[in-house]
């Protein structure tokens, strides 16, 4: 049991006489975390960067958050440690021309690298180990439409105009251009396939086409139906999921999520059927055989790829869903109206919500923390007052990043009524031991 659940995986059970205690402790800790998630018990902190510039893009990896601003600044936070002050990733000294710097329109981060793409077509790569000087940079001639960073290796993919380019570090640590591919359409989204041995593999969507791009090979069209543009895209190690827009005048051609195998290049299954466009899909972080997708029709649907009908469908965000992620029991969603909602998947009910001013563009969570980002659509806000047109944007226009930590329990006594705090494993007598938040979870 202990090793089945993933605890003490490398040790012989005979060497570890206290495995029962370990299993009990880990299960209790998991139960406390789940209760904290459900009742929103813990800390929430706002990752504020007070130079008055507007947020352009946010990304995170294992609790490290990167944000790009209209001022050209790229800022890092490490939410796992309290006393760590992360650097502002500055450009090289002496290379800044007079006048405003181009804004950092895309940012990405993995466990060892951070990447930013600037408005003028410049891409900079930093190592998280080496500090705030870039270790590599290269230039596109035109504006960048999409940026992807590999989750498990040093490889960056960018799309600018009709060109897709991949740069990667070789075994010696030197960066080089691995592939340059010309596509006859403007790329909207780009993903690097994780866990690929050898040269990087990309999936790109452009209007109604989805391309599989391998270094040294011509672009292969995975999917193309004239008049059915692709609305969202995500990849896992073996599959790619994307939403396609249906024909409005045909009843059987509604909006769908299509799942393709990367190995065979064939369509595995078609999921869902809705009148609204699918705006976001998450395949990479979902449990096996599961996909979660958000739609303009305000619904979040969880699909089991072995069935055609949704396993779960919840109705939330008034202006459409903009970000989704799920695990085995909960779904976290973000909406265009600025709402972040946490749902219980089994019961199909909303546990709690948080609201901020701008659309939610990034949602990421693990067992004990959650990071959300509200990024403004309007990057150059103009105030109602003539004095608001100064160089610093008002705080309400800037966008906001929240970091929640659910592993702390010091707020429990104040935030939950005593009648709701008890669990079923207490030995005390009759004292209304009713878990009112979500009943029967402690049985």
TORSE-955553 format. One record per residue: y, x, z of N, C-alpha, C, CB in turn. Coordinates in steps of 0.02 Angstrom, whole numbers, plus 50000, padded with zeros to 5 digits. Each point is the difference from the previous one (the first is absolute). Glycine has a CB too. Layout:
<pts>
YXZYXZYXZYXZ;...
</pts>
This chain:
<pts>
499395004250000500614995850000500635004350000499384991050061;500615014149982500595004250007500165003449934499745002050122;499755000849845500125003649937500114995249942499325009550043;500374984649960500124995049948500734998049997498844995850015;501485003950043500704998050002500475005849989499684990850077;500045015249910500425005649980500235004650057500364992949909;499375006250151500195004450055499475005450009500624990550058;499605015549963499565005950009499565001149938500004998150124;500285002249816499575000349940499625006549993500794992449946;499515013250076499695006549986499545002550055501005002649933;498954993950122499625002850056499324996750005501075002450061;498465001249968499354997150016500094995750062499365009949950;500354984250048500084995550057499695003050063499984990149922;499505014050069499685003150060500485005050032498864998649948;501605004450013500495004750029500564996250035499745008349911;500294985350079500574996150023499764994450045500655002749896;499194998950167499724994750043500494994350015499285008850051;501384992549938500484994850018500204995849940500425007450091;499144991949859500194996249940500144992750015499315007849932;500354989650119500134992950017500724999150024498794998550030;501435006250012500704999650024500495000749943499645004750110;500214999949843500445000949942500054993649959499705012249996;499724984749992499994993849961500404994650036498885003149952;501024996450113500354994750038500765001249998498994998750076;501215007649935500725001650000500314998549932499815008850087;499864993349859500284999149933500054992649983499535011049965;499964985250055500034992849987500564996650039498775000149978;501315002150084500544997050041500685001849970499275000650103;500805005749875500635002049970500154996049937499845011650048;499644987349911500084996049940500214992950016499155007149943;500544990250110500174993150020500724999550023498814998250033;501425006850005500705000050023500485000549941499655005450108;500184999049843500425000749941500054993549961499685012049993;499744984650000500004993849962500424994750037498865002749954;501084997150112500414995250039500745001649993499054998550082;501125007949920500705002049993500284998049931499805009650080;499794991449868500204998049933500144992549998499335009449951;500214986850078500064992749995500604997350037498774999449988;501395003850068500554997450041500645004049993499154995950080;500865008849873500585004349989500225003450064500364992549906;499165010950126500155003850060500055007349981499404991550075;501155011749941500095007049984500725001749987498865000149952;501255005750018500675002349986500184998749928499885008850087;500754989749901500265000049931500625004349999499534988349976;500505016349975500595004349996500264999649928499575007850092;501094993049903500324999849935500155007149978500514988650024;499245013349917500115006849975500675000049964498755002349987;501774999450050500684999449975500255006749976500224990550079;500105009549863500305006149974500734998549988498915004049946;501534998850097500674997450005500525003649957499704996850113;500145004449823500535002649958500304994649956499445011050000;500354982750013500324994449966499824999149928500905001750078;498555001349900499804999049931499454994849996500315011949973;499584985549966499544994349992499305002649984500944992749959;498565004150071499305001849992499784998449928499774997950123;499875006849845499764998949931499254999049997500945006949959;498684997050078499274999449998499715002950065499995000749873;499444996650148499665002250061499265000449987500894994750074;498795010449954499275000749995499765003150065500035001249872;499334998050145499745003050062499275001949991500814993250068;498975011549974499315002250000499825002150071500075003949879;499464992850151499765001650068500575000550051499055006049949;501434989650047500534999950050500605004349984499134997750081;500835006349865500595003949979500364996049946499435011250027;501214987649982500394995749956500505004249962499864990150079;500215008449855500515003449959500454994749970499215009749975;501434991650024500484995249972500505003749955499874992550102;500295004449841500515002749955500624995650001499105005049927;501494998050067500634996450007500435000949938499955001650124;500564994049870500465000549943500405006450001500074987549998;499995015750061500385006250004499615005949973500604995550099;498765003549884499585005649978499625003150057500795002149909;499344995750153499625002750058499294997350000501075001050066;498475003249956499314997850012499835001750072499665001849877;500144993250162499925000950072499284998750020501194996650019;498575007450028499324999250027500024998050073499585008649918;499954987150101499874998650071499265000650014501004992250006;498835010650052499305000050022499964995250059499805012149961;499914982050027499994994950054499435001250049500504991849920;499095013450069499435001250046500225003850062499235000049902;501335003550094500235003950058500714997950017499265009749970;500884989950094500664997550022500545005349995499424992350077;500415014149934500525005150006500115003849936499715001050119;499964997049826500065003749938500604997549960498755001949998;501705002649985500564998149957499865002549930500835000350097;499034995149858499805001949932500625002249961499024992050003;500895012449948500585002649963500244995249947499595011450022;501034989449959500244997149938499825005149946500974993450055;498665004349895499795004649947500585001049952498794996350009;501565009350000500625001349963499845003349933500645001250107;499814998249844499925003949938500125007450014500364990049931;499475014350019500105007150010500745001650009498975002449932;501165002550108500695002050012500315002949936499735002350122;500894996149866500355002849943499894996449935499905010650057;499624984749942499864996649937500374993349995498885005649996;501494992650056500334993449999500665000549963499454996850110;500624999149838500634999849964500504995650038499405001849890;501254999150097500484995650032499904992849976500815009550011;499414985850030499914992949983499384997250033500575002049890;499324991550102499434996850034499335002449974500724990050019;498805010850025499335001949979499624993949975499995009450084;499544991549868499614994249976499574997250056499995004849885;499904988650114499634996950054499255001549994500874991050007;498795009150050499285001150001499664993349990500105010150078;499734988349859499784993249985499274998850016500854999749912;498725005450089499294999250019499815005550048499734994649890;499885003750162499725005150045499274998450013501135001950055;498475003449954499294999250017499815005650048499744994649888;499745004250152499775005050049499254999550007501104999550062;498565006249947499304999950021499945004650061499584997749881;499825004550136499915003750063500335006949998498944993950017;501195008949923500295006749999500635000749958498865004150017;501294991049939500565000749954500474994050005499285006949923;501354994350059500494994649991500335001049932500204998950126;499914995649839500295000249933500574995149995498905003549951;501644998550014500554995349987500195000649926500425000950120;499724993249850500244999849931500724997550002498834998049953;501625005750015500714998450002500224996449937500205010050073;500374986849932500264995849946500085003849935500594993250086;499595013149917500115003949939499385002549966501055003350049;498354995349978499385002349970499695006150033500434995449895;499865006850161499745005950035499484997950051501105006049984;498354997950020499484998850050499945006250043499374992049924;500635006950142499925005650047499394998850044501255002150000;498395003350014499404999850042500115004550060499264997649900;500614999850160500045003950062499315000550032501204996550017;498685009150017499415000550042500204998150071499505009149927;500104986650105500174997950068499915005750050499654988349971;499995016950009499895005750045500595005049998498764998649985;501585001749957500465005549989500734998250011499195004449919;500974989450098500704998550015500374996949943499985009350078;500694991549922500424995749959500185003049932500434995450105;499315010349875500135002649933499444997749953500615010150048;499574987449892499474997749953499565005849979500764990949960;498595007650031499545005149975499924999549925499394999950110;500824994549860499944999249928500494994649977498775003550003;501504997349937500394994549971499965000449924500784999850100;499294994549868500024999849927500444994249979498855005149991;501314994749944500534995649975499744995749942500875008350037;499294985249966499914995649942500694999049967498994994150053;501015004549882500644999149966500314993250015499595007649910;500004987550107500264993250011499804997550069499954997749877;500294996350137499884996950066499254999150013501114994149991;498695006850071499294999450018499854992850019499975012050039;499494985249932499824993050015499464999550053500324997049885;499265008150121499444999550048499815007050024499574989549943;500205010850119499805006350032499374998750039501205004150008;498325000549986499374999450039499835006850028499594990449928;500155009750133499775006150033499284998950020501175002950043;498405002049942499304999350018499925000050076499675005849893;499864990250132499914999650073499625006050027500014987649991;499615015849968499545005150027500075006849967499234990850027;501285010349932500085006549968500735001149981498814999549956;501365006550021500695001549981500094998349926500085009150087;500054984549899500124997849931500524994550000498815003049967;501684997649987500544995149995500014997449928500685005850091;499384987649901500064997049934500664996249995498734999049990;501615001749954500644996549990500014997049930500595007850080;499774986649914500094996849935500754999449987498904993550011;501315009149931500704999649981500034998249926500355008550088;500014986249895500024997349932499294998949975501095006049977;498694997549970499334998849973499525005650020500504993849904;499705010550142499595005850017499724999450071500695007149921;498674994450087499695000650066499795007250008499594987950000;500605015050057499895007250011499675001150068500995002849927;498535001750075499655001650063500105007450015499144990949981;501105010550079500065007050024499545000850060501215000949959;498445004750044499535001150056500005007450018499294990249964;500515011250098499945007050023499305002449984500854998250092;499095007949880499345002749986499725003450062500325001749878;499115001750114499665003150058500425005450033498914997549945;501535005750016500425005250028500624997150036499615007749909;500504985850083500594997050031500604999549953499605004450107;500314997849830500564999549952499984993249966499985012549981;500614984650010500044993449968500045000849925500574995350100;499105000249864500015000149927499934992949974499505011649999;500704987649937499944993549968499284999149976501225000149965;498444994850062499294998949984499954995749936499685000850122;500764994149873499944995449943500684997149983498824997350033;501295001649902500584996249976499754995049949500805009850021;499294983949992499744994749957500584995749976498905000050062;501104998549874500504995549971499704993049996500545009449934;499824985750092499804992949995500564996349964499305000650107;500534994949849500504996749958500384994450035499295002949903;500604996350162500354994850038500275002950065499264991049950;501225005650080500295002450063499524998650058501164998249955;498675007050082499534999350056500354996750059499355010249962;500334984650067500304996850059499705002650065500204989849931;499155011250070499695002650062499465005149982500254989250060;499645015249989499575005949988499625001450064500815004849914;498544996550080499595001750059499565005949982500014988050041;499895016650006499515005449993499364997850034500905008949996;498544991849971499364997850028499795004950055499664994649890;500185002950171499815004650054499285002549991500784994050076;499075011649958499325002750005499705001849932499844993350103;500575009449852499745002149934499885007650002500634990649940;498775011450040499855007149996500245002649932498994998850077;501335007049924500265002849937500714997749986498845000249955;501314998649983500694998449981500194993050021499905007749903;500754991250112500214993450024499914994549947500825005750075;499064988249950499934994149957500534995050022498755001949982;501614995149968500534995350016499854993249969500845009450006;499464985450025500004993449970500734997949996498844996950046;501375000949895500704998049990500024993149968500365012149987;500154984050033500094993449968500675000149963499304994150089;500705003349850500604999649959499994993449963500075012649988;500394982950030500024993249971499324996750007500905003549918;498754994950025499354996650009499405004749995500534989949953;499595016750047499455004849995499875003650066500285001649879;499085000050133499825004350055499635006049970499924990250084;500325015949931499725006049971499625004150052500945000249917;498525002950061499645005050040500165006749970499064991950033;501275012550005500255006349973499645005850035501124994949975;498545009349985499675005950026500325006149967498914993850021;501145011650017500315006049974499605002749941500475002750114;499874998949831499675002949942499674995049954499825009850069;500234983749948499704994849957500544995149979498895001150059;501044995649883500504995049981499984993950046499905003849881;500654992650121500044994250045499504994749979501215002450021;498424995050027499504994849987500264993450026499055008450006;500954986449952500244993450022499424996450035500844999449904;499274999350162499494996350038500044992549985500065008650091;500564988849906500084992849992500654998749961499384997750109;500594997649845500604998149964499914993049970500275012149974;500144983250047500004993349970500724998449982498974996150067;501165002649870500694999049978500304993950036499735005149887;500884995950140500354994550033499804998850072500084994949890;499495009550138499814999450071500185006550036499054992049971;501585008850050500215006350032499675001050068501084999149940;498855007350078499715001950065500554999850052499125007449945;500744989450113500534999050050499935004550061500084988349961;499315014250053499905004550058499375004149988500594992050080;499335013549957499465004749985499815003750063500395001249881;498955000050128499765004450054499325002849980500644993350089;499205012749936499365003149984499645002150063500465004049890;498874996150106499595003350051499625005649965499884989250070;499645013949963499655005749969499594997949940499955005450112;499824988349885499564998149945500254994149959499085004150069;501444992349955500224994049965500764999649996498974994250039;501275001749916500724998649995500104992550001500225010849935;500264986950103500164992850003500724999049978499174998150095;500944996849863500684998549979500084992649987500115011549949;500504986150060500154993049987500274999249929500234998250122;499554996649843500264998649933500314993050000499135007449946;501414992150016500364993749993499654995949947501115005350035;498784988349979499674995749951500494997149950499144997450086;500594999049865500424996249954500214993550035499425004949898;501224993850104500244994150037499764993549972500985006550030;498884993349903499834993549969499254998749998501045001049931;498555003950090499284998949999499754999250072499895006749893;499764987950120499774998650069499485005150022500244987849983;499315014349973499465004550021500235007350001499174992049954;501415009550019500255006950001500545000750053499745001349877;500064998050186500495000850055500025007350022499794988150038;500645013350012500075006850025499385002050040501264998750004;498505007449983499375002250031500075007150026499344992449923;500185009550120499895007150018499375002349963500564998750116;499495006649845499425002749964499785006450034500384994949892;498965006050113499715005950032499595003749947499974994550115;500215011849871499655004049950499665005950034500834996649911;498585005250063499665006150023500285006049962498954993450028;501235011950009500275006049968499465003849963500885000750088;498504998749935499455003849970499824997249932499565002850115;500364990549881499794997049937500584997749957498964996450057;501635002549975500574997349963499944992649984500165011349952;499364985350081499894992949987500284995850056498975002849935;501194990950049500244995350051499424997950044500914995949923;499175005150143499474998250048500044992650017500025011650047;500584986049968500074993150019500734997749992499055001250081;501044992349913500664996950000500074996050064500054999549873;500515001650162500094996750065500604995449997499505009950059;500424984349972500584995750012500244996649937500315007350093;500114987849918500324996349946500594996650032498914998449933;501695003650049500574997150033500564999049949499685005350110;500794990349907500564998849955500545005250009499744987950003;500295015450055500495005250012499745006849979500464993450095;500005011349892499805006949983499765003650062500835000249905;498655003950087499795004550054500505005850004498764996849985;501545004150072500545005050007499765006550032500814990650008;498655009250032499755006150032499254999250012501135002350056;498515003249939499284999950012499825006450037499774993049895;499775006550153499785006050038499245000349998501024999550076;498735005449887499285001249994499805006150040500004994749887;500455010450114499835006550028499864999650076500705005349911;499714990950126499944999850073499564994250024501125005350008;498624990749947499624994150021499285002050017500734992649928;498925003250113499295001350015499594999549936500144995450116;499225007149886499584999849939499934992849974499385010150041;500644989349893499934993749963500594995250011498775001350010;501765000850023500564995550012500635002449964499514997150112;500904998149866500655001449970500494994950029499495004749891;501124997650125500514995350024500585000249951499655001650122;500634992549863500544999649950500524995050023499205003049907;501434998650078500564995550015500274997149936500285006650103;500014987549902500194996349940500704997250008498814997249979;501515001349963500654996850001499974992850026500335007249904;499084989850095499944993150024499954999750077499444996949892;500755008650142500055000650074499335000750034501024993249993;498445007349969499345000650031499765007250000499744988449964;499875013350089499645006350004499274998349996500905005850070;498744997149881499304998449991499575006150012500304991149916;499155007950122499505005350011499394998149958500435002650118;499365002049838499434998749956499415004350021500784997049905;498635000050095499385003750001499795000649927499644995850118;500285010449857499905001049928499324997349978500735010150005;498834988250042499354997249981500034992549989499465009150065;501124987949952500094992849990500634998849959499414997350109;500644996949860500594998849958500574996850041499254998749901;500584997550150500524996650039500265004650055499484988849974;501165010350046500265004350055499634998750065501125000049944;498755005650093499684999350065500504997350051499235009549972;501414991650017500514997850047500664999449962499405005650100;500994989249916500644999149966500504997650052499454997549888;501095006150121500514998050050500674999149965499385006250093;501014989449934500624997849967500595002250043499424990149946;501015014350027500545002650042500665000449965499165006350059;500994999449912500675002249984500364995549949499625011450025;500984986649992500364994949960500195002549930500434995550107;499715010949886500235002649935499465004049964501175000350045;498224999349978499465003949969499815006050042500394996349888;499005006250102499725005550039500145006649965499084992450046;501125012749992500185006449968499575005850023501144995749990;498485003850066499585005550023499424997150041500995008150001;498414994649989499414997650037499555005850020500064989149938;499605010150119499465004550019499554996250048500715010449985;498644991150014499534996550045499495004950028500164989449934;499525008650121499405003550023499474994650013500665009750051;498854991749993499444995450006500184993550036499255009849998;501324990050038500154993650034500714997549991499165003350082;501315001049895500694997749995500305001749931500135001450124;500404995049860500385001349939500735000950021499204993249926;501135011950048500725000950012500344999149933499825008050098;500684987649900500344998549937500765000750009499064992249967;501275009549979500735000249998500264995849944500005011550049;500584985349961500264995449950500685002149973499374991150055;500835005849890500655001349970500584997850045499474998749887;500394996550158500544997650044500085004450062499794988449958;499805016950050500085004650055499534998950058501155000949966;498374994650027499544998450055499385004449997500424988150001;499375014750056499355003450007499564995550042500515011749989;498914986449985499544995550037499335003450011500584990049950;499125008850108499335002250016499564993850006500425010650060;499024989349903499574994149996499315001750026500644995749902;499044999550131499305000650018499604997449941500234998650125;499365005949845499664998249939499474994750011500225011449958;499414989150099499454995350011500254992950012499345009450048;501224990149989500264993350015500534997749949499775002350121;500475002349837500504998149950500664997950030499074996649928;501105006350130500624998050034500465006050010499394990750058;501255007849947500495005350012500025001750074500694996149900;499255010450116500035002150070500725001050022498875005549988;501524998049972500725000950015500365002349937499735002850121;500934997249884500415002149943500635003650026499574990349930;500725013850026500635003450015500444999449938499445008250082;501214991049929500464999049944500535005349999499784987750003;500375014949937500585004349990500334997849934499475009950064;501114993149921500434997149949499745000749928500935002450076;498765003249907499865001549930499254999049983500955008350000;498874991649936499294999149981499565005550027500374994249897;499025004050123499525004950027499685003649940499784993050106;500315013549890499735003849944499425004550020501134999649948;498765001450117499455004450021499704997450064500565009949945;498784989650057499624998150060499425004850005500354987749993;499565015450064499425004450011499794999450073500385008149909;498974991450104499775000050070499335003650006500614989250021;499265013250041499325002250017499824996450065500145011549943;499374991050095499764996350058500544998850052498895005049981;501574999850028500474999350056500735000149981499145005350068;501034995149867500725000049983500124996449934500155010850062;500474987049929500204996349941500695002549979499324989850034;500785011549901500645002149974500214995249945499765012250028;500854985149978500254995549949500705002449978499334990250049;500845008449889500665002149974500314994349960499625012149996;500994986250022500394995149962500515003949959499854991050089;500075008849845500425004049955500464995349961499105008949990;501554992250011500464995649964499915000449924500825001350094;499264993049873500015000049927500675002649974499194990349998;501345008250038500685002149980500145006850029500394988049996;499625017149961500095006950024500735001950009498945002949943;501524993350026500715001550008500344993750027499995008649905;499954990350161500274993750027500765000150001498984998850070;501324995449917500724999350004500154994850053500175003149878;500264998750168500164995550055500514994849979499745009050080;500344985949962500494994849987500705002550013499164991350030;500895014050011500655002750019500155006349958499884995450119;500745005749865500175005749957499875006750036500874992949943;499155007050124499885006350036499255001750003501034997850069;498544997649909499285001550001499785004449941499834989250059;500615011949893499815004049942500065007550013500364990649927;499485011550133500045007250014499335003149985500904998350089;499025008149929499405003849981499404998250042500735009149962;499374987950095499434998450043499854992649996500285009650077;499114988849906499814992949996499954997150070499385002049892;500804991850115499944996650064499274999750020501034993249977;498845007050088499315000350026499564994349973500455005550103;499854988649886499584994449979499775000749928500614992850081;499715011649879499805000849930499505005749990501124995749968;498725008150084499655006349989499254999449990500895005150066;498814989649960499274999850002499765002750067499935001449875;499434997350140499775001450068499265001949998500854992150048;498955012649995499295001950006499804998950073500085008749905;499374987850106499744998850067499345003550009500594988950005;499305014050055499355002850019499764996550063500285011349947;499154985550050499714996650057499415004150027500354988649955;499595011950110499425003350031499684995150048500535011549990;498834987149998499654995050040499545003050053500054992549903;499925014150102499545002950049500325000850069499445006049906;501204992150102500315000450066499984993050032500755009649963;499124990450102499884993550033500504998750056498805001149972;501775002750029500434999350058500414993649997500055012350008;499994984549933500404993849996499584993850013500745005749918;498614995250093499564994250004500204995250056499095007049954;501094995850104500154995850057500604995549988499525008750074;500984993949889500604996049990499954995349940500655009350051;498954992649898500044996349938499524994149996500365010549947;499114989550093499514994649995499974996350067499335006549914;500644987050084499954996050061499365001750037500674990749948;499335008950119499405001850038499394995949980500745003250094;499364990549887499434995749984499665002449936500564990350056;499815013249901499725002349936499715007050005500814992849941;499275010550116499835007150003499285001350017501155002150033;498504992949991499325001250024499515000249943500294994450107;499145008949905499475000149951499374996950032500485010449943;499014988650016499414996450025499545004450042500084992849900;500035013750102499535004250037500245001250071499675005449894;500814990850132500205000650070499504996450044501215000949967;498735001750095499514996950046500344995350050499285010149988;501374989050005500364995750049499824992749988500945008350007;499254987650042499824992949997500444996249951499615000850118;500464992849896500344995449955500755001350002499104991450016;501175011949932500735001049999500264999149929499935007950098;499824987149867500234998449932499945005949953500784991650049;498625011449950499915005949957499944997849927499435006250094;501124992049877499994997749931500425004949959499864987950035;499825015249914500395004249954500354995649949499205009750016;501434988849994500334994949959500225002749932500364994550105;499695012149887500265002549937499524998449942500605009350062;498804993349940499494998349951499364999050041500545006749903;499234987250107499464998750048499345003149978500564989550032;499015011750018499305002149992499925006949969499714988149988;500805016050014499915006849972499655004750049501014998249931;499015000150134499725004650049499284998250018501145001850044;498584993049926499334998050020499505005149974500324987849998;
</pts>
